[in-house]
Amino acid sequence: VDQHHTVEDTGICLGQAIREALADKQGIRRYGDCTLPMDETLVTTAIDLCGRVSLVFRAEFPTAKIGDFDSQLKTRGGDEIARLGDDVNRLSRALSEHETARKRWISDMAHELRTPLAIISGELEAMADGIRPLNQEQLASVQEEVKHLASLVDDLHSLTMTDSGALAYKMQIVDLGEVVQMTVDSFEGTARKRELELSYTNPDHDVRLLGDEQRLRQLLRNLLDNAVSYTDAGGRISVGLSRTGDQARLTISDTEPGASVDECRRMFERLYRLEDSRNRNSGGSGLGLAICQNIVEAHGGEITAEPGPDGGLMITTILPLEK
C-alpha cells in the first residue's frame, strides 16, 4: 500500500481493488490517489480489514446466533465500514422477511393438505362405523376430496419446479393467437355448464413469440380456469389478444365478483384467496396464479391483476414478441 495512505483509506476501495487486481495479471490498479499492487501487502491489508470488521460485528452482537436476523448494527459515519454495516442491516431485514414468509408458507401448505385429508378420514370412519351408508354418493364425496388433494399436490410440484428453475423450457417460435384460440375452445363446454359466456377477440396480425408452447398452454389454462371458477353464473369472460410494438398483450376480464386494488396486489401470492368469494370449495389450490407468474417471468414478461371494467377481475399478461 502506498505509504502515504492508511489502512482505513485503502479500505474504501479495497473490495473493488481486489476483484480488479485478481482479474489483472499484472496486478496494478489505481483508484483516485490509492495505488494498489497485487502483492503480499494487499493481502495483508485485506486480512487486517476483515479482522477489524469481524471485531466490530462481535462487539455489536456478542450473543448473536446463526439465523438471528432481528439484530441490527449501529452504524456511525459514512466510511466504508459504515456502508458495509448498512448493507448488512438491509440483508438482515430481507432474510428476516424471507424467513417469515417461508414459515407462513409451510403453515398454510400444511393447513391446505390437512383439510382434505381430515374430510377423507372422517368420511371413511363414518362409513366403517355404519354412521353413513357405503353407497355411490358417499364414495363420490370421498373421490372429490381425493381429486382436490391430487390437484393440490400437482400444483405444488409445478410451483416448486418453476421456482427452482428445474422446469425445462423448450423455446421455439409459437403462434400465440393459435394457442389462445385452441385453449378458449377447450373451455367452451365448461363455461356453458356454469352458465357463462366466453368470448375471444382475435388479433388483427399474427402474434408470434419465442416461448414454450406447452407452458404457454398451461398459463392460459390456469388463467381461464381461475376466471371460470370464480365468475358468478350468468356472467361473461372476455379474452383479448393484441400486439403493441414489440410486445403481445393478453387480457382476461370477467364479471362479478370483483376485487379491490389491494386484493389485486396480493393476487399472485401463494395460497391467497379473497375472503368472500375465493375459497377452497369454489376455487382451486390457490397456487395457479403463482405458477402463472413464474411461467410469464420465465418468458421475460409481466403479469398483473386489476379491477376489471365489467365489475370483476382483469388479468393482463405482457410478453415480448419474436425479434
C-alpha positions in Angstrom: 0.0 0.0 0.0 1.2 3.5 -0.8 3.0 4.7 2.4 1.0 8.0 2.3 -2.3 6.2 2.9 -3.6 4.4 6.0 -5.3 1.1 6.1 -8.7 2.8 6.5 -8.1 4.9 3.4 -7.3 1.9 1.4 -10.4 0.1 2.7 -12.6 2.5 0.9 -11.8 0.8 -2.4 -10.4 -2.5 -1.2 -13.3 -4.7 -2.3 -13.3 -3.5 -5.9 -9.5 -3.3 -6.0 -9.1 -7.0 -5.1 -11.6 -8.0 -7.8 -9.8 -5.9 -10.4 -6.3 -7.0 -9.3 -7.2 -10.6 -9.4 -8.6 -10.2 -12.9 -5.5 -8.2 -13.9 -2.4 -10.4 -14.4 -0.1 -7.5 -13.9 -1.9 -6.7 -10.7 -1.6 -2.9 -10.8 -4.7 -0.7 -10.4 -5.1 2.9 -9.4 -8.2 4.3 -7.6 -8.1 8.0 -7.0 -4.9 8.6 -5.1 -4.6 4.9 -4.0 -2.1 2.7 -5.8 -2.9 -1.0 -5.0 -0.3 -3.5 -6.2 -1.2 -7.2 -6.3 1.3 -8.5 -3.8 1.5 -9.7 -0.2 0.9 -6.2 1.2 -2.5 -6.1 -0.4 -3.4 -9.5 1.0 -2.2 -8.5 4.4 -4.3 -5.3 4.3 -7.4 -7.3 3.3 -6.9 -9.7 6.2 -6.4 -6.8 8.6 -9.6 -5.1 7.4 -11.5 -8.4 7.7 -10.3 -8.7 11.2 -11.5 -5.1 12.0 -14.9 -5.8 10.6 -15.2 -9.0 12.5 -14.3 -7.3 15.7 -17.0 -4.6 15.0 -19.7 -7.3 14.4 -18.6 -9.2 17.6 -18.8 -6.1 19.6 -22.3 -5.3 18.3 -23.6 -8.9 18.5 -21.8 -10.6 21.5 -24.6 -13.1 21.9 -25.9 -13.3 18.3 -26.7 -16.8 17.0 -26.9 -18.1 13.4 -30.3 -17.4 11.9 -31.0 -14.4 14.2 -32.0 -11.7 11.7 -33.6 -9.3 14.2 -30.4 -7.7 15.4 -29.2 -4.6 13.6 -25.8 -2.9 13.5 -25.5 0.6 14.9 -23.6 2.4 12.1 -21.8 5.7 12.5 -20.3 8.0 9.9 -20.2 7.4 6.2 -17.0 5.5 5.7 -16.7 2.0 4.1 -17.3 0.2 7.4 -20.5 2.2 8.0 -21.7 1.5 4.5 -20.9 -2.2 5.0 -23.0 -2.1 8.2 -25.9 -0.6 6.3 -25.7 -3.3 3.7 -25.6 -6.0 6.4 -28.7 -4.4 8.1 -30.6 -4.5 4.7 -29.6 -8.1 4.1 -30.7 -9.0 7.7 -34.1 -7.4 7.1 -34.5 -9.1 3.8 -33.6 -12.5 5.3 -36.0 -11.9 8.2 -38.8 -11.2 5.8 -37.9 -14.3 3.7 -37.9 -16.5 6.8 -41.3 -15.1 8.0 -42.7 -15.8 4.5 -41.2 -19.3 4.5 -42.8 -20.2 7.8 -46.1 -18.8 6.8 -45.9 -20.8 3.5 -45.2 -24.0 5.3 -48.0 -23.4 7.8 -50.5 -22.5 5.0 -49.5 -25.5 3.0 -49.9 -27.9 6.0 -53.4 -26.5 6.5 -54.3 -26.9 2.9 -53.1 -30.6 2.9 -54.7 -31.3 6.3 -58.2 -30.2 5.3 -59.0 -32.7 2.5 -57.2 -35.5 4.5 -59.4 -34.8 7.5 -62.5 -34.9 5.4 -61.5 -38.2 3.7 -60.6 -39.7 7.1 -63.9 -38.6 8.6 -66.0 -39.9 5.7 -64.2 -43.3 5.8 -64.5 -43.7 9.6 -68.2 -42.8 9.4 -68.8 -45.4 6.7 -66.8 -48.0 8.6 -68.8 -47.4 11.8 -72.1 -47.6 10.0 -73.0 -44.0 10.6 -73.1 -43.3 6.9 -74.1 -45.9 4.2 -71.4 -47.3 2.0 -73.0 -46.2 -1.3 -72.1 -44.4 -4.6 -73.0 -41.0 -3.2 -70.7 -41.2 -0.2 -67.8 -42.7 -2.3 -68.3 -39.9 -4.8 -67.8 -37.4 -2.0 -64.6 -39.0 -0.9 -63.4 -39.2 -4.5 -63.9 -35.4 -4.9 -61.6 -34.8 -1.9 -59.0 -37.2 -3.3 -59.2 -35.2 -6.6 -58.7 -31.9 -4.8 -55.8 -33.3 -2.8 -54.2 -34.7 -6.0 -54.6 -31.3 -7.7 -53.1 -29.5 -4.8 -50.0 -31.8 -4.8 -49.7 -31.4 -8.6 -49.8 -27.6 -8.4 -47.3 -27.7 -5.5 -45.0 -29.8 -7.6 -45.4 -27.4 -10.6 -44.8 -24.4 -8.4 -41.7 -25.9 -6.9 -40.3 -26.8 -10.3 -40.9 -23.3 -11.7 -39.4 -21.7 -8.6 -36.2 -23.7 -8.7 -35.7 -23.4 -12.4 -35.8 -27.1 -12.8 -38.7 -27.0 -15.2 -37.3 -27.3 -18.7 -38.5 -24.7 -21.2 -38.2 -25.7 -24.8 -38.2 -22.4 -26.6 -39.4 -22.2 -30.1 -41.4 -19.8 -32.3 -45.0 -20.0 -31.2 -48.2 -18.6 -32.7 -49.7 -17.2 -29.6 -53.0 -16.4 -31.3 -53.5 -20.1 -32.3 -52.6 -21.2 -28.7 -55.1 -18.8 -27.2 -57.9 -19.9 -29.7 -57.4 -23.6 -29.0 -57.4 -23.1 -25.2 -60.5 -20.9 -25.3 -62.3 -23.5 -27.5 -61.4 -26.2 -24.9 -63.1 -24.2 -22.2 -66.4 -23.6 -24.1 -68.1 -26.7 -22.6 -67.1 -25.9 -19.0 -68.3 -22.3 -19.4 -71.7 -23.4 -20.7 -72.1 -25.8 -17.8 -71.5 -22.9 -15.5 -73.9 -20.6 -17.5 -71.0 -18.3 -18.5 -70.5 -16.6 -21.8 -66.9 -17.0 -23.1 -65.7 -14.8 -25.9 -62.3 -14.3 -27.6 -61.2 -11.3 -29.7 -58.7 -12.3 -32.4 -55.7 -10.1 -33.1 -55.5 -8.2 -36.4 -52.0 -9.5 -37.1 -50.0 -12.7 -36.3 -48.7 -12.7 -32.8 -45.5 -14.8 -32.7 -43.1 -15.1 -29.9 -40.2 -17.2 -28.7 -41.6 -19.5 -26.0 -42.5 -22.9 -24.7 -45.9 -23.9 -26.2 -46.7 -26.4 -23.5 -46.0 -23.9 -20.7 -47.9 -21.2 -22.5 -50.9 -23.5 -22.7 -50.6 -24.2 -19.0 -50.5 -20.5 -18.4 -53.7 -20.0 -20.4 -55.5 -23.0 -18.8 -54.7 -21.7 -15.3 -55.9 -18.2 -16.1 -59.1 -19.4 -17.8 -59.8 -21.9 -15.0 -59.4 -19.1 -12.5 -61.9 -17.0 -14.4 -64.4 -19.8 -14.9 -64.2 -21.0 -11.3 -64.8 -17.6 -9.7 -67.2 -15.9 -12.0 -70.9 -15.9 -10.9 -73.4 -17.9 -13.1 -74.8 -15.8 -15.8 -71.7 -13.7 -16.2 -69.2 -13.5 -19.0 -65.5 -13.9 -19.6 -63.7 -11.8 -22.3 -60.4 -12.8 -23.7 -58.4 -10.4 -25.9 -55.0 -10.6 -27.6 -53.3 -7.7 -29.3 -49.8 -6.5 -30.2 -48.2 -3.2 -29.3 -44.8 -2.5 -30.7 -42.6 -5.5 -29.8 -44.9 -6.8 -27.1 -48.0 -9.1 -27.0 -50.8 -8.1 -24.7 -53.2 -10.8 -23.4 -56.2 -9.8 -21.2 -58.7 -12.0 -19.5 -61.6 -10.0 -18.0 -64.7 -11.3 -16.2 -67.8 -10.1 -14.4 -68.6 -10.2 -10.7 -67.4 -10.9 -8.0 -64.7 -8.2 -8.2 -61.6 -7.4 -6.2 -60.2 -4.3 -4.7 -56.9 -2.7 -5.7 -55.2 -4.0 -2.5 -56.5 -7.5 -3.1 -55.3 -7.4 -6.7 -51.8 -6.6 -5.5 -51.8 -9.9 -3.5 -53.5 -12.0 -6.2 -50.3 -13.8 -7.2 -49.3 -14.7 -3.6 -49.3 -18.4 -2.9 -52.5 -19.8 -1.4 -54.1 -16.3 -1.4 -57.8 -16.2 -1.9 -60.4 -13.4 -1.4 -62.2 -13.9 1.8 -65.8 -13.8 0.5 -65.5 -15.5 -2.9 -62.2 -17.3 -3.3 -62.3 -20.4 -1.1 -61.3 -24.0 -1.4 -64.8 -25.1 -2.2 -65.4 -22.8 -5.2 -61.8 -22.4 -6.4 -58.6 -24.4 -6.8 -55.5 -24.9 -4.8 -54.6 -21.2 -4.6 -51.3 -21.8 -6.4 -52.5 -21.4 -10.0 -51.7 -17.7 -10.4 -48.4 -18.1 -8.6 -47.5 -20.7 -11.3 -48.7 -18.3 -14.0 -46.4 -15.6 -12.7 -43.4 -17.9 -12.8 -44.1 -19.0 -16.3 -44.6 -15.4 -17.5 -41.3 -14.3 -15.9 -39.5 -17.3 -17.4 -40.6 -15.8 -20.8 -39.3 -12.4 -20.0 -42.8 -11.0 -19.5 -45.0 -9.4 -16.8 -48.4 -10.3 -15.4 -50.7 -8.0 -13.4 -54.2 -8.0 -11.9 -56.6 -5.1 -11.5 -60.3 -4.4 -11.1 -62.0 -5.2 -14.4 -64.2 -2.9 -16.5 -67.1 -5.4 -16.2 -67.2 -5.5 -12.4 -64.9 -8.5 -12.0 -61.2 -9.1 -12.3 -58.9 -8.3 -15.3 -55.6 -10.1 -15.6 -53.1 -8.6 -18.1 -50.1 -10.5 -19.4 -47.3 -8.8 -21.4 -44.9 -11.0 -23.4 -42.0 -9.9 -25.7 -42.6 -10.8 -29.3 -40.1 -12.6 -31.6 -37.2 -10.5 -32.6 
